[in-house]
């Protein structure tokens, strides 16, 4: 049945409003995704793209399915039935992945609820300067010895630890830990710890020739193999497999 001019006008206005709504939700998702990623990487000091990749895929997949659903009324009956089955399967998968995130809530919640901006350099310097010279020297020596023990015990291989938790283990504060690395080490804590993990990985590659890359990534403290590969390549110029082949050939 053909639509009247008034019905066509209402239809196209509704379609335009729907399109604007989709654009607004997409922009909101992108902003919140970037914010969540920033909070996770600040808290855990590791690349979190791999952990959140399915979230982005899930959103855009659901967006595509939703748009297709709004257009499905014009499909032939057979195509509509096939689409309905795919629609149900997709949202079943999506619900399963969402439940998986709920199980891992203790991983995401501390970083997201913390909701703090990165420690500003000026505030960190003020925290350090609030100590007298003898107190500052004592704190620095205490942290130096604690870090030596921390490295000797290979606690840098423990994944999914926030900087605040590490600072508590070292007997200091997150602010003083940031100040110490900037002023005494000359680099941030994150690349320093990554360097320790890669050096340990190189040692294991030389000692355990049959080790799988997944096991190696977990042993040295990376939550995902992709993160491990990326950092190893960046710091050594070789993949772990290339590095192991080279050192074996030199033996």
C-alpha positions in Angstrom: 0.0 0.0 0.0 1.4 3.4 -1.0 2.1 6.0 1.7 0.4 9.3 1.6 2.5 12.5 1.4 2.0 13.1 5.1 2.9 9.6 6.0 6.1 9.8 3.9 7.0 13.1 5.6 6.6 11.4 9.1 8.6 8.4 8.0 11.6 10.4 6.7 11.6 12.6 9.8 11.6 9.5 12.0 14.4 8.0 9.9 16.4 11.2 10.3 15.9 11.2 14.1 16.9 7.6 14.2 20.1 8.3 12.2 21.0 11.2 14.5 20.4 9.0 17.5 22.8 6.3 16.2 25.5 8.9 15.5 25.1 10.4 19.0 25.4 6.9 20.6 28.4 6.1 18.5 30.2 9.2 19.4 29.3 8.6 23.1 30.7 5.1 22.9 33.9 6.2 21.3 34.4 8.8 24.0 33.7 6.4 26.9 35.8 3.6 25.3 38.8 6.0 25.1 38.2 7.1 28.7 38.0 3.5 30.0 41.1 2.5 28.0 43.0 5.4 29.5 42.0 4.5 33.1 42.9 0.8 32.6 46.3 1.7 31.2 47.0 4.2 33.9 46.1 1.7 36.6 47.7 -1.4 35.2 50.6 0.2 33.3 50.1 -2.1 30.3 48.5 -1.9 26.9 44.9 -2.9 27.3 43.7 -2.7 23.6 43.7 -6.5 23.4 41.4 -6.9 26.4 38.9 -4.3 25.1 39.0 -5.2 21.4 35.9 -7.4 21.6 34.0 -4.5 23.2 34.6 -2.3 20.2 33.7 -5.2 17.9 30.6 -6.0 19.9 29.4 -2.4 19.8 29.8 -2.0 16.0 28.4 -5.5 15.4 25.3 -4.7 17.5 25.0 -1.4 15.7 25.1 -3.1 12.3 22.6 -5.7 13.5 20.3 -3.0 14.8 20.3 -1.1 11.6 19.7 -4.3 9.6 16.8 -5.2 11.9 15.2 -1.9 11.2 15.4 -2.6 7.5 14.5 -6.3 7.7 10.8 -5.7 7.3 11.4 -5.2 3.6 13.2 -8.6 3.3 11.5 -11.6 1.6 10.2 -14.1 4.1 13.0 -16.6 3.7 15.7 -13.9 4.0 13.9 -12.5 7.0 13.8 -15.9 8.8 17.5 -16.4 8.1 18.3 -13.0 9.5 16.2 -13.7 12.6 18.2 -16.8 13.3 21.5 -14.9 12.9 20.1 -12.1 15.1 19.3 -14.6 17.9 22.7 -16.3 17.6 24.5 -13.0 17.7 22.8 -11.7 20.9 23.3 -15.1 22.5 27.1 -14.7 21.9 27.0 -11.1 23.0 25.3 -12.1 26.3 27.9 -14.7 26.9 30.7 -12.3 26.4 29.0 -9.8 28.7 28.7 -12.4 31.4 32.4 -13.0 31.0 33.1 -9.4 31.7 30.9 -9.6 34.8 33.1 -12.5 36.1 36.1 -10.3 35.6 34.6 -7.3 37.3 37.4 -7.3 40.0 39.8 -6.6 37.2 38.0 -3.6 35.6 36.3 -2.1 38.6 39.4 -0.8 40.5 40.7 1.1 37.5 37.3 2.5 36.5 36.0 3.5 39.9 39.3 5.1 40.8 38.5 7.8 38.2 41.5 9.9 38.9 43.5 12.0 36.5 47.1 11.0 36.1 49.4 12.3 38.8 50.5 15.8 37.8 54.2 16.5 37.8 53.8 19.6 39.9 51.8 17.8 42.6 54.3 14.9 42.7 57.3 17.4 43.0 55.4 19.2 45.8 54.9 15.9 47.7 58.6 15.1 47.5 59.6 18.7 48.4 57.4 18.5 51.5 60.2 16.3 53.1 63.3 17.6 54.7 66.6 16.7 53.1 67.3 13.9 55.7 63.8 12.6 55.4 64.0 12.6 51.6 67.3 10.8 51.6 65.9 8.2 54.0 62.8 7.7 51.8 64.9 7.3 48.7 67.2 4.7 50.2 64.2 2.8 51.6 62.6 2.7 48.2 65.9 1.8 46.4 66.4 -1.2 48.7 62.7 -2.2 48.4 63.0 -2.1 44.6 66.1 -4.2 44.6 64.2 -6.9 46.6 61.2 -6.5 44.4 63.3 -7.2 41.3 65.3 -10.0 42.9 62.0 -11.8 43.8 60.8 -11.2 40.2 57.7 -9.5 41.4 57.7 -7.6 38.1 56.3 -10.8 36.5 53.0 -10.5 38.4 50.4 -9.2 35.9 47.4 -7.0 36.6 48.8 -5.1 39.5 48.0 -1.4 39.8 50.7 1.1 40.6 49.0 1.9 43.9 49.2 -1.7 44.9 52.9 -1.9 44.0 53.6 1.3 45.9 52.0 -0.2 49.0 54.1 -3.4 48.6 57.2 -1.2 48.4 56.3 0.7 51.5 55.7 4.1 49.8 53.0 6.1 48.0 52.1 6.2 44.3 53.1 9.9 44.3 56.6 9.3 45.7 57.1 6.3 43.4 56.4 8.5 40.4 58.7 11.2 41.7 61.5 8.7 42.4 61.4 7.2 38.9 61.4 10.6 37.3 64.2 12.1 39.4 66.3 9.1 40.3 65.8 6.6 37.6 65.2 9.0 34.7 62.2 7.1 33.2 58.7 6.2 34.1 57.9 3.1 36.0 56.0 1.5 33.2 58.8 1.2 30.6 61.2 0.3 33.4 59.1 -2.7 34.3 58.6 -3.7 30.7 62.4 -3.6 30.3 62.7 -6.1 33.2 60.1 -8.4 31.7 61.8 -8.4 28.3 65.2 -9.1 29.8 63.8 -12.0 31.7 62.1 -13.2 28.6 65.4 -13.2 26.8 66.9 -15.3 29.6 64.1 -17.8 29.4 64.3 -18.0 25.6 68.0 -19.0 26.0 67.3 -21.5 28.8 64.0 -23.1 27.7 64.2 -23.8 24.0 60.8 -25.6 23.8 58.8 -23.0 25.7 55.6 -21.8 23.9 55.1 -18.1 23.4 51.9 -18.1 25.3 53.6 -19.7 28.3 56.5 -17.3 28.0 54.3 -14.2 27.9 52.5 -15.3 31.1 55.7 -16.2 32.8 57.2 -12.8 32.3 54.1 -11.0 33.4 52.2 -10.0 30.2 48.4 -10.5 30.2 48.3 -11.1 26.5 50.7 -12.6 23.9 50.1 -9.6 21.6 51.4 -7.2 24.2 54.4 -9.4 24.8 55.2 -9.6 21.1 54.7 -5.9 20.6 57.1 -4.9 23.4 59.7 -7.5 22.6 59.9 -6.4 19.0 60.0 -2.7 20.0 62.9 -3.2 22.5 64.9 -5.8 20.7 64.1 -5.3 17.0 63.2 -9.0 16.7 60.3 -11.2 17.5 60.8 -13.7 20.3 61.0 -16.5 17.8 63.6 -14.7 15.7 65.6 -13.9 18.8 65.6 -17.5 20.0 66.6 -18.8 16.5 69.5 -16.3 16.4 70.9 -17.2 19.8 70.6 -20.9 19.2 72.4 -20.6 15.9 75.3 -18.8 17.7 75.7 -21.7 20.2 
